[in-house]
């Protein structure tokens, strides 16, 4: 049985891979979404990540499709108490921004779609610097006190705004961020490492990185001369053009061969070995894509292997 990890200073215990819900209602239909969720939880997974805006960018969608599918699955399986549900506020077309009123209205809408009375981890999806941190934290604290949210977290926030938020929470005795969701992977390290990671480490925050596989590049399926049928192929393939991207692929190939595991498993294991990281996020649009992701729970890289990848990605 895979050990669960504590999420920062919270009482949440999570599987070392968070299942990304961005594909539900987009590239994965209802039946496929249910099958992926079933396979993930059957393997011991318990940490599901979504957002109220998933997937408003798809023609014909209005946002909230992912939450709705997850809610239907929870109801069908009767397993709400067994999973940690994380969702986010600020990007839904009908609930944009982080004003106090909007945070509370958006949370209620998410709760309705998820068919639950509480959100385990509620993120500010994209920080809005024009809104004072006092207003944001105050609104989130009200949700925690009302029992609608268990813990709060932040995504896409600067170190300065995060520090101000934590200072306000501590000074006023209000709900305090326990986790951070940064853009972070082997080919995008400066999006987290530095001031933001240093602050997270000092403050005891857990990191739950998104784009953990660089839109699929770190699965190893993008190679010179190959074409991949994926909505994110353009963004992933650009890493092939950089010397760093090619160095990282070479190192990943060597280590995946040594362990007899997929390239994606090694890329996720490097992330999982980094300071503050509790669980990388990765999504699967088919059940067949899951084993390579779930393998991170069993693969422990040696110190030399972590250094090899760190040097290749420098």
N, C-alpha and C positions, 0 to 999 in steps of 0.2 A: 504494500500500500504506500503510495507516494505521500511524503510528508507535506502537510500544508504549511504555508508561511504566514507569519503575522504581518498584517498590513500596517506598517508604521507603528504608531502608539495606540492604534485602535484595537478593539476586541474582535475584529474580523480576521478569520483565518482563511487563506485563499490558496487554491491550486497554483503551481508555478507557471501556468500558462493561462492568460485571460483570453476567452474566446470573443473575438470581435464580431459585433452584430451589424456592422455596416452593410454586409452583403444581403441580409434578410430583407426580402421585399424588393431587392434590386437584381443581383445576379443569381440569387437563390430564391426559388418560389416557396410557397408554403410547405409543400411536402418535403422538399429538399432541406429547408430550414429546420423542420422538425427532426428529420433524420440526422442532421449534423448535431443538433442540440442533444438528441438521444445518445449519439455515439460519444460525444464529449463527456457527458455526465456518467455514462456507463464506464468510462475509463478513469473516473475519479474526479473529473473536472467540476468546479463549482463556482467559477468566477466569470460572469457574462457581462460584457461591456457594450453599451449602446448609447444613443443620444436621441433627443426629441426631434432632431432635424433629419435623421436617417429615414428615408432617402429622398429628400425633397428635390434633389437635383435631377431625378429621373422624370422624364416626360409622363404626365398623367398622375404622378405622386404629389402629395401635399405635405409630406413630412410626418413622422410618427409611424411609418409602416413597420419599421423594425421593432419598435416597442410593442405595437399591436400583435405582431406574430409571436414575440416572446411571451406576451401576456396570454395569448391563446394556448401556447404550449404549456405554460405553467398551470393553467386551468385544467388542461387535458391530462397532465401528468400528476397533478396534486402534490407537487414537490417544492412549493415556494420556500419552505423552511430549510431546504437543503442547498439552496443556491444563493450566492451573493450577486445582487443585481446593481450594476453601476450605470447611471445615465447622466445626461448633461443638459445644461440650459444656456441659451443665448442666441442660438442660430435658427430656431424654428421660424418659418416665415410669418406665422401668426403671433409668435412670442419672441420677438427679437430684443436683444439687449439684456442688461443686468440691473435695471431699476428694481427697487424693492417690490413694487406691484407686479412687475413682469415675472420675477423669480417665483413669487408665490402662485401666480396664475399658471405658469408653465409647469410647476411641480404638480399642481392638481391635475393638469391635463395628462402629464406623464403617468401619474398614479392611475388615472382612468384607463389609459391605453394598456398599461401593464396589468391591470386587474388586481392590484395589490394595495395594501394600506400603508406601505412604507417602502422607501428606496434605501438600500443599504449604503450606497456611496453616491453622492450627488456632486457632480463637477460643474464649475463654471467653465463652459466649453472654450470660449475665447474671451479673454479679459477685455473690458471696455474702460480704458483709462479715463474717460470723461465722467464715469460714475465713481464717487468717492468709495474707498474700501469700507468705510464705516457703514454706508448704505447696503453694500453687498453682504458684508458679514452679518449685519443686523438682521437682514431678511433671511439669510441661511440659518442663523441662530433660532429665529422664530419657528422655522420648519423643524429643526431638531427638537425644540421644546414641545412642539405639537405632536411629536412622534411620527411625523411624516417622512423624516430623513434620519438615518442613524448616524452617518458621518459625512463630512464635507471634504471636497478636494478641489484642486485647480488644474486647468490645462491651458497651455498656450498663454503663459503669464511671464512677465519679466521678473528678475530677481528683486528689483526694487519694489515692485507692487506686491510681490509675495511677502517680502520682509515687512512692508507696511501693514499688510493684512494680518500677519502673525502677531505683530506688536500690538495691534488694536485688540485682537482676540484675547491676548494674554492680559493686557491692561484692564479690559472691561469684564473679563471672566466669561467670554462668549465662546460659542463653538469655534473650534480651531481646525484648520486644514490638517488632514492626516496623510494625504497622498498628493502626488503630482503626476500629471500625464504629459510627459514631454515627447517631442519628436526626437527619436534617438535610435541609432543603429550603427552598424559597422562602417557605413559610408556617409553617415551624418552624425558626427560626434560633437561638433561645436554648437549644435542646437540644444545641448544639455550640459556637457562638461564645461567646467569653469564656475562662474559665480552662482549659477542656478543650482548646480549639483552640490557645490560647497554649502550653500544655504540649506538645502534639503537634508544634507548629512548632519549639519549642526542642529537643525530643528527636529530631527527624528522623523522626517517625512519619507514615505515609501514612494518609489518611482514605478510607474506602470507605463512603460514606453509604447507609443503608437508608431506606425510605420516601421515596426520591428524588423520586417523583411524588405524594407525599401521598395514597396509596391511590387514585390515579387522578385526583384533582382537577386536577393540573397537566398532564393531557393535554388539558384544555379541553372534555372531553365533558360536564362537569357545568355546566349553565346554568340560570338561573331558568326554572321552568316545564317542565323536562325531567326525565324519569325514566330511570334507567340500570339495566339488568339486570346487577348485579354483586354478589357476596357482600360487597364492601366499600363499597357505594354510600352507606350511611348515614354512615360516617366521612368520606367524601370530600365529600359534599354539605354538611356542616356549615360548610365554609369559605366557602360562598356567603353565609352569614349575616353574615360579618364584612366590615367595610369594607376591611380589608387584603386579604382574599381577592379581593374584586371589583377592587381596584386592581391586584393582581398579574395577574389575568386580562386586564385591559385592556392592560397593558404587554406581556404575552406575545403577545396578539393583534397588536399593532402590529409587534413585532419579527419574529414568524413570517411575517406578510404581507410585510414588507420583504425577507426572505430566501427566501420561497417554500417554507418548511419547516413541518412540524407544530408545534403548540404544545409538545408533549412534548419535542421536540428542543431547543427554546430553553430550557425549564426545566432540562433536563439539562446543557446547555452553560453555563448560569449556574453550576451546581454545579461543573462541571469546571474552571471558571475561578477557583474560590475557593482561597485558600491552603491547602496540605496535601492537597487532594483529588486522588487518583490516578484513581479510577474510581467513579462513582455505580453503585449497584445498581438494576436494574429488571427486572421479570419480564414475560414474555409468555405468555399462555395459548393463543395461536394464532400461527401463522406470520405472519399478516396484521398483527399488532401490532408485529412486530420492526422494520420499516424506520424507524419514528419514533424508536425507541430507538437503533438503530445509527447514525443520523444525527449523533449527538453526536460521533462520531469525525471528522467532516468539517467541522462547523460551528464557526467561531471567531468569537465575538461581539466587536464593537468595545468599546473602553473605555467609550464613551458608553452603549452598550447594556447593558453590565454594571452601570454606575452607575444607569441608568434602572430596572432590575429591583431593584437593591439598595434604592433609595429607595422604590419602590412597596411593597416587602415590609417596610419598617421598622415 
